[in-house]
């Protein structure tokens, strides 16, 4: 009798563990789908870059000329954008 009660207890424990494992597998599948959806932008960006890469070699000298010609104003706007980004990051930390 004692052995049968222990065996039934172990069977019930095994069923519980199997159900918990199935639930964890489903959670992992949901998390993986969420990560894949969140990283979809990386595939889009990579394909976009592959399409425009041949033109980047042409655009690089033009961009270099513009930076040399208008470097001071580009630098000024770049620092302004950087400061705005830092301010927004601080604001986001305070709010969220």
MDAnalysis code that builds the backbone (N, CA, C; Angstrom):
import MDAnalysis as mda
import numpy as np

u = mda.Universe.empty(288, n_residues=96, atom_resindex=np.repeat(np.arange(96), 3), trajectory=True)
u.add_TopologyAttr("name", ["N", "CA", "C"] * 96)
u.add_TopologyAttr("resid", np.arange(1, 97))
u.add_TopologyAttr("resname", ["UNK", "UNK", "UNK", "UNK", "UNK", "UNK", "UNK", "UNK", "UNK", "UNK", "UNK", "UNK", "UNK", "UNK", "UNK", "UNK", "UNK", "UNK", "UNK", "UNK", "UNK", "UNK", "UNK", "UNK", "UNK", "UNK", "UNK", "UNK", "UNK", "UNK", "UNK", "UNK", "UNK", "UNK", "UNK", "UNK", "UNK", "UNK", "UNK", "UNK", "UNK", "UNK", "UNK", "UNK", "UNK", "UNK", "UNK", "UNK", "UNK", "UNK", "UNK", "UNK", "UNK", "UNK", "UNK", "UNK", "UNK", "UNK", "UNK", "UNK", "UNK", "UNK", "UNK", "UNK", "UNK", "UNK", "UNK", "UNK", "UNK", "UNK", "UNK", "UNK", "UNK", "UNK", "UNK", "UNK", "UNK", "UNK", "UNK", "UNK", "UNK", "UNK", "UNK", "UNK", "UNK", "UNK", "UNK", "UNK", "UNK", "UNK", "UNK", "UNK", "UNK", "UNK", "UNK", "UNK"])
u.atoms.positions = np.array([
    [0.807, -1.180, 0.000],
    [0.000, 0.000, 0.000],
    [0.862, 1.261, 0.000],
    [1.869, 1.274, 0.867],
    [2.732, 2.442, 0.963],
    [3.424, 2.710, -0.366],
    [3.880, 1.664, -1.036],
    [4.557, 1.812, -2.315],
    [3.629, 2.366, -3.384],
    [2.380, 1.927, -3.386],
    [1.411, 2.399, -4.380],
    [1.084, 3.892, -4.176],
    [0.965, 4.306, -2.931],
    [0.682, 5.722, -2.655],
    [1.845, 6.596, -3.126],
    [3.054, 6.138, -2.863],
    [4.241, 6.889, -3.300],
    [4.314, 6.936, -4.825],
    [3.978, 5.826, -5.466],
    [3.993, 5.760, -6.924],
    [2.950, 6.711, -7.527],
    [1.762, 6.768, -6.936],
    [0.734, 7.699, -7.404],
    [1.179, 9.156, -7.218],
    [1.843, 9.405, -6.114],
    [2.361, 10.752, -5.857],
    [3.413, 11.147, -6.903],
    [4.269, 10.210, -7.238],
    [5.299, 10.473, -8.249],
    [4.681, 10.667, -9.636],
    [3.641, 9.894, -9.949],
    [2.951, 10.057, -11.239],
    [2.315, 11.445, -11.336],
    [1.675, 11.862, -10.247],
    [1.044, 13.190, -10.236],
    [2.106, 14.274, -10.387],
    [3.226, 14.086, -9.721],
    [4.333, 15.054, -9.825],
    [4.871, 15.106, -11.253],
    [4.986, 13.931, -11.872],
    [5.476, 13.856, -13.248],
    [4.517, 14.585, -14.184],
    [3.223, 14.397, -14.039],
    [2.237, 15.079, -14.882],
    [2.338, 16.596, -14.714],
    [2.502, 17.022, -13.464],
    [2.653, 18.451, -13.206],
    [3.895, 19.002, -13.895],
    [5.004, 18.274, -13.802],
    [6.249, 18.722, -14.432],
    [6.121, 18.756, -15.959],
    [5.429, 17.794, -16.525],
    [5.226, 17.776, -17.970],
    [4.388, 18.979, -18.403],
    [3.344, 19.291, -17.655],
    [2.513, 20.450, -17.981],
    [3.307, 21.750, -17.851],
    [4.133, 21.845, -16.800],
    [4.948, 23.044, -16.632],
    [5.964, 23.185, -17.764],
    [6.550, 22.066, -18.188],
    [7.518, 22.094, -19.283],
    [6.842, 22.532, -20.582],
    [5.633, 22.043, -20.822],
    [4.895, 22.463, -22.020],
    [4.592, 23.955, -21.979],
    [4.198, 24.445, -20.813],
    [3.915, 25.873, -20.681],
    [5.181, 26.694, -20.928],
    [6.306, 26.237, -20.416],
    [7.572, 26.951, -20.628],
    [7.966, 26.934, -22.101],
    [7.746, 25.809, -22.790],
    [8.037, 25.738, -24.226],
    [7.198, 26.747, -24.994],
    [5.940, 26.863, -24.633],
    [5.068, 27.825, -25.306],
    [5.522, 29.261, -25.040],
    [5.955, 29.536, -23.807],
    [6.464, 30.879, -23.497],
    [7.725, 31.195, -24.295],
    [8.598, 30.209, -24.431],
    [9.830, 30.404, -25.210],
    [9.486, 30.663, -26.669],
    [8.508, 29.927, -27.199],
    [8.098, 30.144, -28.590],
    [7.532, 31.550, -28.772],
    [6.738, 32.018, -27.815],
    [6.205, 33.386, -27.894],
    [7.320, 34.417, -27.815],
    [8.275, 34.206, -26.918],
    [9.400, 35.138, -26.800],
    [10.223, 35.166, -28.088],
    [10.455, 33.997, -28.674],
    [11.221, 33.937, -29.920],
    [10.498, 34.664, -31.038],
    [9.184, 34.504, -31.104],
    [8.410, 35.212, -32.126],
    [8.466, 36.719, -31.891],
    [8.427, 37.132, -30.636],
    [8.501, 38.556, -30.309],
    [9.859, 39.135, -30.697],
    [10.923, 38.398, -30.417],
    [12.268, 38.866, -30.776],
    [12.407, 38.942, -32.292],
    [11.902, 37.930, -32.993],
    [11.986, 37.942, -34.457],
    [11.229, 39.134, -35.024],
    [10.085, 39.442, -34.459],
    [9.316, 40.606, -34.929],
    [10.049, 41.911, -34.609],
    [10.657, 41.977, -33.423],
    [11.366, 43.195, -33.022],
    [12.622, 43.424, -33.873],
    [13.242, 42.363, -34.353],
    [14.475, 42.498, -35.137],
    [14.222, 42.502, -36.639],
    [12.966, 42.581, -37.026],
    [12.635, 42.605, -38.449],
    [13.260, 43.813, -39.128],
    [13.415, 44.897, -38.391],
    [14.006, 46.106, -38.959],
    [15.429, 45.862, -39.431],
    [16.149, 44.932, -38.773],
    [17.532, 44.667, -39.161],
    [17.588, 44.061, -40.564],
    [16.674, 43.153, -40.871],
    [16.625, 42.590, -42.219],
    [16.284, 43.659, -43.251],
    [15.351, 44.535, -42.900],
    [14.971, 45.602, -43.818],
    [16.151, 46.543, -44.057],
    [16.849, 46.896, -42.981],
    [17.998, 47.799, -43.116],
    [19.116, 47.146, -43.929],
    [19.357, 45.854, -43.717],
    [20.413, 45.170, -44.458],
    [20.071, 45.095, -45.950],
    [18.820, 44.799, -46.260],
    [18.448, 44.733, -47.678],
    [18.492, 46.123, -48.307],
    [18.092, 47.139, -47.558],
    [18.164, 48.516, -48.054],
    [19.611, 48.902, -48.352],
    [20.515, 48.554, -47.419],
    [21.929, 48.881, -47.616],
    [22.495, 48.141, -48.823],
    [22.105, 46.884, -49.022],
    [22.596, 46.138, -50.174],
    [22.157, 46.789, -51.483],
    [20.968, 47.391, -51.482],
    [20.488, 48.043, -52.693],
    [21.211, 49.359, -52.978],
    [21.548, 50.114, -51.930],
    [22.165, 51.425, -52.180],
    [23.688, 51.402, -52.091],
    [24.283, 50.286, -51.708],
    [25.732, 50.228, -51.550],
    [26.489, 50.652, -52.811],
    [26.080, 50.249, -54.008],
    [26.828, 50.719, -55.189],
    [26.830, 52.242, -55.334],
    [25.778, 52.881, -54.891],
    [25.706, 54.336, -54.999],
    [26.483, 55.039, -53.883],
    [26.798, 54.323, -52.817],
    [27.533, 54.921, -51.708],
    [28.933, 55.344, -52.156],
    [29.538, 54.576, -53.055],
    [30.867, 54.933, -53.553],
    [30.822, 56.243, -54.337],
    [29.712, 56.506, -54.971],
    [29.561, 57.748, -55.716],
    [29.231, 58.898, -54.767],
    [28.423, 58.612, -53.761],
    [27.978, 59.657, -52.842],
    [29.059, 60.061, -51.843],
    [30.012, 59.187, -51.567],
    [31.037, 59.493, -50.562],
    [31.861, 60.726, -50.933],
    [32.356, 60.847, -52.153],
    [33.112, 62.071, -52.472],
    [32.261, 63.337, -52.391],
    [31.001, 63.235, -52.795],
    [30.110, 64.394, -52.717],
    [29.893, 64.785, -51.261],
    [29.681, 63.789, -50.405],
    [29.505, 64.064, -48.982],
    [30.778, 64.663, -48.390],
    [31.930, 64.156, -48.789],
    [33.198, 64.708, -48.314],
    [33.377, 66.152, -48.725],
    [33.028, 66.459, -49.962],
    [33.110, 67.837, -50.437],
    [32.189, 68.738, -49.612],
    [30.967, 68.272, -49.365],
    [30.018, 69.082, -48.593],
    [30.513, 69.307, -47.168],
    [31.122, 68.304, -46.585],
    [31.632, 68.462, -45.218],
    [32.782, 69.451, -45.194],
    [33.667, 69.374, -46.189],
    [34.792, 70.309, -46.240],
    [34.284, 71.726, -46.505],
    [33.352, 71.844, -47.403],
    [32.847, 73.162, -47.784],
    [31.999, 73.793, -46.685],
    [31.148, 72.975, -46.062],
    [30.220, 73.472, -45.044],
    [30.442, 72.749, -43.716],
    [31.660, 72.396, -43.442],
    [31.965, 71.580, -42.267],
    [31.552, 72.218, -40.956],
    [31.793, 73.499, -40.833],
    [31.484, 74.166, -39.575],
    [29.985, 74.119, -39.287],
    [29.160, 74.381, -40.289],
    [27.717, 74.363, -40.056],
    [27.218, 72.937, -39.841],
    [27.815, 71.969, -40.542],
    [27.437, 70.562, -40.328],
    [27.795, 70.151, -38.904],
    [28.988, 70.546, -38.459],
    [29.417, 70.213, -37.096],
    [28.467, 70.831, -36.077],
    [28.078, 72.074, -36.321],
    [27.175, 72.771, -35.405],
    [25.843, 72.027, -35.307],
    [25.281, 71.660, -36.450],
    [24.001, 70.940, -36.430],
    [24.152, 69.554, -35.822],
    [25.296, 68.913, -36.070],
    [25.531, 67.591, -35.480],
    [25.587, 67.656, -33.963],
    [26.263, 68.673, -33.431],
    [26.325, 68.801, -31.972],
    [24.960, 69.147, -31.399],
    [24.187, 69.953, -32.131],
    [22.832, 70.265, -31.662],
    [21.962, 69.008, -31.613],
    [22.060, 68.184, -32.637],
    [21.285, 66.939, -32.657],
    [21.713, 66.004, -31.530],
    [23.019, 65.941, -31.280],
    [23.518, 65.096, -30.200],
    [23.002, 65.578, -28.845],
    [23.045, 66.875, -28.623],
    [22.540, 67.424, -27.361],
    [21.043, 67.191, -27.224],
    [20.300, 67.334, -28.322],
    [18.851, 67.073, -28.269],
    [18.581, 65.608, -27.946],
    [19.370, 64.722, -28.518],
    [19.209, 63.297, -28.225],
    [19.498, 62.982, -26.770],
    [20.534, 63.593, -26.235],
    [20.855, 63.377, -24.821],
    [19.749, 63.922, -23.926],
    [19.224, 65.073, -24.277],
    [18.135, 65.661, -23.495],
    [16.899, 64.765, -23.542],
    [16.571, 64.252, -24.718],
    [15.418, 63.358, -24.842],
    [15.626, 62.067, -24.065],
    [16.849, 61.566, -24.042],
    [17.130, 60.349, -23.284],
    [16.934, 60.605, -21.787],
    [17.410, 61.743, -21.301],
    [17.195, 62.075, -19.886],
    [15.718, 62.237, -19.562],
    [15.002, 62.894, -20.455],
    [13.571, 63.078, -20.265],
    [12.841, 61.735, -20.253],
    [13.246, 60.863, -21.120],
    [12.627, 59.526, -21.174],
    [12.878, 58.750, -19.880],
    [14.096, 58.866, -19.338],
    [14.402, 58.175, -18.078],
    [13.582, 58.732, -16.924],
    [13.371, 60.046, -16.932],
    [12.589, 60.662, -15.856],
    [11.124, 60.263, -15.942],
    [10.596, 60.226, -17.161],
    [9.173, 59.901, -17.343],
    [8.937, 58.410, -17.169],
    [9.793, 57.603, -17.773],
    [9.567, 56.146, -17.764],
    [10.301, 55.538, -16.675],
])
